[in-house]
Amino acid sequence: MIRPYQPGDIPAITAIYNHYVEHEIATFEEVALSDAQMTERLTAIAATYPVLVLEEQGRCVGYAYGNHFKPRSAYRYCAETTVYLAPDCVGGGRGSRLYRALLDALAAQGIREVLGVLTQPNPASAALHQKLGYRHQGTLTAVGFKFGRWLDVAFWQKSLTERKS
């Protein structure tokens, strides 16, 4: 079941995210968050954008959200998209289902363009974005340093509407 996040999901969301903070390059964050920090973060995001969770057998196994790409008003029809799954739930189409629901929710609120900002190398995330119709727009080289190595960031873009101009 995919549904809007609820405060009771915070411990599971925090645990999912902290796995990526502590063990993966998917986020450039390097210090694990507390439940209070995650609550503050998601409350701020949910004031404007959808925050969705994927629940299986009563367990939150993933979450996705849209967020500001940049704070300037001209970017108001553009959102950065994010999805994280519990490490034991990667694969099997869960990320695709959750991300599609997010894209539908963003389109329904008038978002026209979405951006995925992906740490490289991350072939699974690149494949997910490509599968969902995102196009690779460019890569910034060696802009992050985590786990003793320099990492690139790739930008992927998808239009949620037909472009008229």
Backbone bond lengths (Angstrom), bond angles and torsions (degrees), N, CA, C in turn:
res aa  C-N    CA-C-N  psi(-1)  N-CA   C-N-CA  omega(-1)  CA-C   N-CA-C  phi
1 M - - - 1.446 - - 1.531 108.76 -
2 I 1.311 116.07 133.58 1.464 122.08 174.51 1.516 107.18 -108.11
3 R 1.321 115.43 130.15 1.459 120.86 -175.96 1.526 109.34 -151.86
4 P 1.340 117.10 165.65 1.467 119.70 173.96 1.534 110.39 -62.65
5 Y 1.306 115.41 146.21 1.470 118.66 179.03 1.518 109.95 -67.08
6 Q 1.324 115.18 154.42 1.461 123.29 177.04 1.528 107.57 -127.78
7 P 1.318 117.66 157.47 1.469 119.54 179.73 1.530 113.32 -52.77
8 G 1.313 118.20 -33.28 1.464 120.96 179.79 1.524 113.57 -66.38
9 D 1.331 117.18 -14.34 1.469 121.47 178.49 1.529 112.70 -81.71
10 I 1.304 117.10 -13.26 1.470 120.84 -172.12 1.536 113.21 -55.37
11 P 1.326 121.19 -47.66 1.469 118.51 -179.65 1.535 112.73 -58.31
12 A 1.323 117.55 -41.04 1.469 119.96 179.26 1.522 110.86 -68.59
13 I 1.326 117.47 -43.08 1.466 121.14 178.58 1.515 110.29 -61.49
14 T 1.323 116.58 -44.25 1.466 120.53 179.81 1.528 110.37 -62.17
15 A 1.310 117.47 -42.32 1.466 120.72 179.44 1.527 110.97 -64.13
16 I 1.326 116.93 -42.54 1.470 120.11 177.79 1.525 109.52 -60.37
17 Y 1.321 116.35 -51.80 1.465 120.17 -176.90 1.529 111.55 -62.16
18 N 1.318 116.76 -43.55 1.466 119.78 -177.69 1.528 112.25 -63.57
19 H 1.319 117.81 -28.86 1.469 118.77 173.27 1.522 109.78 -57.48
20 Y 1.326 117.20 -44.66 1.467 121.33 -178.57 1.526 111.52 -71.61
21 V 1.320 116.74 -34.25 1.467 120.09 175.74 1.527 110.06 -62.16
22 E 1.322 116.62 -46.08 1.461 121.61 -171.28 1.531 114.75 -87.24
23 H 1.347 117.46 -21.91 1.473 118.83 -171.29 1.520 115.68 -129.46
24 E 1.310 118.83 -10.81 1.462 121.70 -173.10 1.520 110.53 -130.32
25 I 1.334 115.63 167.56 1.467 120.35 178.35 1.525 112.49 -98.00
26 A 1.323 118.50 1.69 1.461 121.97 -175.18 1.526 112.70 -58.69
27 T 1.308 117.93 -26.76 1.459 122.07 174.82 1.517 108.55 -123.95
28 F 1.313 115.89 146.97 1.464 120.33 176.37 1.521 111.45 -86.95
29 E 1.306 117.31 -1.93 1.464 119.76 174.16 1.526 107.95 -65.91
30 E 1.332 117.32 141.17 1.463 120.72 -175.35 1.523 113.93 -120.46
31 V 1.327 116.88 -7.41 1.462 121.28 179.96 1.520 107.92 -120.72
32 A 1.326 116.19 127.19 1.460 121.34 -178.81 1.523 111.07 -57.91
33 L 1.329 115.38 146.63 1.458 121.07 179.16 1.527 110.73 -91.95
34 S 1.302 115.75 153.73 1.467 121.55 171.09 1.528 107.88 -87.20
35 D 1.320 116.03 165.50 1.460 119.68 174.66 1.530 110.81 -59.33
36 A 1.313 117.16 -37.94 1.471 120.69 179.56 1.523 111.09 -63.86
37 Q 1.325 117.13 -41.27 1.467 119.86 178.12 1.528 111.10 -65.85
38 M 1.317 116.90 -40.86 1.463 119.72 178.75 1.520 110.42 -66.39
39 T 1.327 117.34 -39.88 1.463 120.84 176.73 1.512 110.63 -58.32
40 E 1.309 116.58 -47.80 1.471 121.25 179.65 1.522 110.58 -59.95
41 R 1.307 116.83 -45.07 1.461 122.09 -178.69 1.531 111.25 -62.80
42 L 1.335 116.68 -50.81 1.468 119.36 -175.96 1.528 112.14 -72.23
43 T 1.308 117.85 -31.48 1.467 120.11 175.77 1.522 110.01 -61.98
44 A 1.317 117.05 -42.93 1.468 121.12 178.43 1.526 111.09 -65.02
45 I 1.315 117.14 -43.82 1.470 120.76 -179.84 1.525 110.29 -65.22
46 A 1.331 116.97 -46.68 1.467 121.63 -175.58 1.529 113.00 -66.34
47 A 1.318 117.59 -14.40 1.463 119.91 175.85 1.532 110.98 -66.09
48 T 1.330 116.97 -22.72 1.465 121.16 -177.54 1.520 113.83 -125.52
49 Y 1.311 117.40 -32.11 1.464 121.68 -171.84 1.521 111.64 -124.46
50 P 1.339 116.71 158.31 1.461 119.17 175.78 1.523 111.91 -70.32
51 V 1.317 115.37 140.73 1.463 123.48 170.38 1.522 105.19 -125.05
52 L 1.324 116.14 114.42 1.457 121.72 -174.58 1.520 111.03 -114.47
53 V 1.321 115.99 150.83 1.460 120.71 173.56 1.522 108.79 -123.44
54 L 1.314 113.85 151.25 1.459 121.94 171.58 1.517 106.44 -103.58
55 E 1.326 115.62 118.64 1.461 120.92 -178.71 1.525 108.93 -111.55
56 E 1.326 116.23 132.06 1.456 122.21 175.55 1.520 108.27 -130.08
57 Q 1.298 116.79 123.95 1.458 123.48 179.47 1.531 111.79 50.57
58 G 1.333 115.00 44.44 1.451 121.39 177.84 1.518 115.52 78.27
59 R 1.325 117.62 3.59 1.474 122.32 -177.23 1.527 109.97 -113.53
60 C 1.322 116.69 130.69 1.463 121.91 173.07 1.528 107.49 -73.74
61 V 1.347 116.76 114.39 1.463 120.85 -176.91 1.528 112.76 -111.60
62 G 1.327 116.65 0.31 1.452 119.74 177.84 1.509 110.42 -174.42
63 Y 1.311 115.23 163.22 1.455 120.07 177.11 1.517 109.42 -150.57
64 A 1.318 115.15 156.24 1.462 121.51 179.67 1.524 108.26 -147.26
65 Y 1.312 115.78 151.48 1.459 119.27 177.95 1.521 110.48 -156.75
66 G 1.319 113.42 159.50 1.454 121.39 169.47 1.513 107.71 -100.95
67 N 1.319 115.53 158.23 1.466 119.59 178.97 1.520 108.79 -156.55
68 H 1.329 115.15 166.94 1.457 120.13 176.63 1.521 109.89 -57.02
69 F 1.324 116.91 134.47 1.456 119.98 169.43 1.522 108.22 -77.87
70 K 1.288 116.71 -48.95 1.465 124.16 175.60 1.520 107.00 -141.56
71 P 1.329 117.94 153.31 1.464 119.01 -175.19 1.534 115.28 -79.25
72 R 1.311 120.13 -11.22 1.464 121.65 -178.06 1.529 110.46 -66.70
73 S 1.329 116.75 143.62 1.467 121.58 -172.78 1.526 113.77 -61.14
74 A 1.299 119.09 -31.03 1.465 120.58 -179.16 1.527 112.30 -64.87
75 Y 1.335 117.86 -17.65 1.470 122.18 177.20 1.530 113.13 -86.89
76 R 1.320 118.41 7.25 1.460 120.91 -170.66 1.523 115.28 -62.98
77 Y 1.330 118.63 -16.45 1.469 121.19 177.90 1.521 112.11 -102.20
78 C 1.315 116.06 14.93 1.463 123.01 -179.40 1.531 108.15 -125.08
79 A 1.320 116.47 137.76 1.465 119.94 179.55 1.522 109.88 -136.01
80 E 1.322 115.23 146.22 1.458 120.96 170.27 1.524 107.27 -87.52
81 T 1.326 116.41 137.23 1.460 121.01 -178.50 1.521 110.74 -110.42
82 T 1.328 114.38 147.55 1.463 120.91 -177.17 1.520 109.24 -141.87
83 V 1.319 116.03 140.88 1.460 121.02 174.43 1.521 108.55 -142.77
84 Y 1.325 116.40 137.59 1.471 122.98 175.07 1.518 108.39 -135.82
85 L 1.327 116.09 138.57 1.457 122.13 175.44 1.517 109.80 -119.29
86 A 1.326 115.94 150.01 1.465 119.81 171.82 1.524 107.51 -56.28
87 P 1.332 118.19 140.84 1.469 120.08 -175.17 1.527 114.19 -57.38
88 D 1.324 118.09 -29.32 1.460 120.27 179.28 1.532 112.59 -84.16
89 C 1.325 117.21 3.47 1.467 121.46 -178.36 1.525 113.01 -119.78
90 V 1.311 117.10 8.68 1.467 120.66 178.40 1.521 108.39 -71.66
91 G 1.311 115.78 136.50 1.458 120.91 -178.77 1.511 110.91 97.35
92 G 1.292 116.33 172.40 1.459 120.74 178.17 1.513 114.43 77.91
93 G 1.318 118.62 9.70 1.452 121.66 176.12 1.512 115.88 86.38
94 R 1.319 118.06 2.79 1.469 120.04 -178.10 1.528 111.79 -62.73
95 G 1.335 116.07 -46.30 1.465 119.84 -179.40 1.510 111.82 -61.05
96 S 1.332 117.02 -40.68 1.468 121.07 178.43 1.522 111.30 -62.73
97 R 1.321 117.31 -46.76 1.472 120.88 -179.80 1.536 111.12 -61.01
98 L 1.313 115.42 -46.09 1.464 119.99 -178.89 1.524 111.10 -65.22
99 Y 1.326 116.09 -44.13 1.465 120.50 -178.98 1.528 111.09 -65.68
100 R 1.341 117.96 -39.88 1.469 120.38 177.73 1.530 110.53 -61.29
101 A 1.315 116.85 -41.51 1.470 120.05 177.87 1.524 110.42 -62.26
102 L 1.322 116.86 -40.39 1.463 120.52 177.40 1.521 110.50 -63.01
103 L 1.322 117.22 -46.92 1.471 120.57 -179.46 1.520 110.97 -60.75
104 D 1.327 117.89 -40.00 1.466 121.32 176.82 1.528 110.88 -62.44
105 A 1.316 116.66 -42.91 1.471 120.95 -179.79 1.529 110.99 -65.84
106 L 1.319 116.41 -40.64 1.466 119.85 178.64 1.527 110.99 -66.18
107 A 1.331 117.48 -42.73 1.461 121.09 178.08 1.528 110.32 -61.62
108 A 1.333 117.45 -40.06 1.461 121.92 -179.48 1.524 112.20 -63.63
109 Q 1.322 116.99 -26.38 1.467 118.66 178.93 1.525 112.03 -95.79
110 G 1.333 117.72 8.69 1.457 121.16 172.83 1.514 115.96 95.91
111 I 1.320 117.65 6.81 1.468 119.81 176.32 1.527 107.69 -70.52
112 R 1.320 116.40 132.69 1.474 121.74 -176.86 1.520 113.36 -101.45
113 E 1.321 117.28 -35.93 1.462 121.98 -176.76 1.521 108.90 -129.15
114 V 1.332 115.29 138.34 1.462 120.02 176.17 1.519 108.99 -124.06
115 L 1.318 114.32 148.13 1.459 121.52 -177.79 1.516 109.94 -125.78
116 G 1.311 115.72 134.29 1.449 122.26 170.08 1.514 107.52 -105.53
117 V 1.312 116.66 128.59 1.462 122.42 179.64 1.520 105.98 -112.49
118 L 1.337 116.28 106.58 1.463 122.17 -168.37 1.518 112.08 -114.73
119 T 1.324 116.02 124.15 1.451 120.00 171.33 1.521 108.27 -64.08
120 Q 1.320 115.44 140.86 1.469 121.72 -179.85 1.520 109.92 -116.42
121 P 1.305 118.28 142.07 1.456 126.76 3.57 1.528 111.38 -84.86
122 N 1.311 114.73 141.26 1.459 121.81 176.94 1.533 107.91 -155.11
123 P 1.329 116.61 73.27 1.467 119.79 -174.31 1.520 114.08 -60.71
124 A 1.315 118.90 -33.27 1.463 120.55 -179.76 1.531 110.58 -66.23
125 S 1.318 117.19 -43.24 1.461 120.16 179.84 1.526 110.53 -69.54
126 A 1.316 117.09 -39.54 1.469 119.80 176.82 1.523 110.23 -61.16
127 A 1.320 117.34 -42.20 1.465 121.28 179.56 1.531 110.53 -64.03
128 L 1.332 117.49 -40.74 1.460 121.00 178.05 1.524 110.57 -61.02
129 H 1.324 116.51 -47.99 1.459 119.63 -178.91 1.530 111.33 -63.58
130 Q 1.315 116.84 -42.09 1.463 120.17 178.23 1.534 110.24 -62.72
131 K 1.316 117.33 -44.15 1.467 122.41 179.51 1.524 111.44 -58.09
132 L 1.332 116.75 -35.23 1.456 121.41 -178.01 1.526 113.25 -88.25
133 G 1.326 116.72 5.58 1.462 120.09 174.42 1.512 116.17 94.12
134 Y 1.313 117.42 8.39 1.468 120.09 173.66 1.530 108.42 -72.69
135 R 1.335 115.93 150.16 1.463 121.75 175.74 1.528 109.26 -115.76
136 H 1.311 115.88 136.40 1.464 120.35 177.00 1.527 108.62 -68.30
137 Q 1.325 116.23 126.49 1.469 121.03 -177.02 1.514 113.24 -109.07
138 G 1.314 118.28 -16.39 1.459 120.05 179.55 1.511 111.47 159.10
139 T 1.318 114.39 166.18 1.461 121.08 -177.95 1.524 109.38 -134.05
140 L 1.312 115.32 133.27 1.464 121.93 172.05 1.522 106.67 -95.92
141 T 1.313 116.95 127.54 1.457 120.05 -174.20 1.526 112.35 -93.90
142 A 1.314 114.70 139.24 1.467 124.10 172.63 1.532 113.02 50.97
143 V 1.326 116.92 45.67 1.464 120.25 -178.60 1.525 113.59 -96.46
144 G 1.326 117.15 -10.46 1.459 120.79 178.08 1.516 110.48 -129.68
145 F 1.320 115.69 148.51 1.466 120.90 178.81 1.519 107.77 -127.18
146 K 1.332 116.35 114.34 1.456 121.41 -178.58 1.520 108.21 -147.62
147 F 1.309 116.23 143.35 1.465 122.80 179.97 1.530 111.48 54.93
148 G 1.329 115.96 36.72 1.459 121.19 174.33 1.517 115.52 75.35
149 R 1.340 117.47 17.06 1.466 118.16 178.10 1.529 110.91 -144.56
150 W 1.324 113.87 155.06 1.458 121.52 178.03 1.524 108.94 -83.10
151 L 1.332 115.42 138.32 1.462 121.24 -175.51 1.527 111.17 -127.16
152 D 1.311 114.70 147.55 1.459 122.23 177.96 1.529 109.63 -93.38
153 V 1.330 115.57 164.37 1.457 122.37 174.50 1.525 107.87 -130.80
154 A 1.329 116.01 125.77 1.466 122.06 177.87 1.522 109.51 -104.22
155 F 1.316 115.29 142.61 1.456 122.11 177.48 1.523 109.00 -107.47
156 W 1.333 114.74 127.71 1.458 122.60 178.51 1.528 107.38 -120.92
157 Q 1.334 117.09 142.17 1.453 121.93 -175.54 1.526 110.65 -132.29
158 K 1.334 114.90 144.29 1.461 121.61 175.63 1.512 108.12 -138.59
159 S 1.328 116.57 136.67 1.448 122.07 173.77 1.523 108.61 -90.09
160 L 1.318 116.72 133.66 1.453 121.74 177.76 1.526 111.70 -96.29
161 T 1.320 116.87 -2.93 1.456 122.25 178.18 1.520 108.34 -136.42
162 E 1.317 115.03 162.30 1.457 119.49 173.06 1.508 107.92 -72.32
163 R 1.301 117.17 130.32 1.463 120.42 179.51 1.522 109.19 -76.43
164 K 1.305 115.45 129.33 1.469 121.33 177.73 1.524 110.85 -99.47
165 S 1.326 117.10 -22.06 1.475 119.59 -179.68 1.501 109.88 -148.10
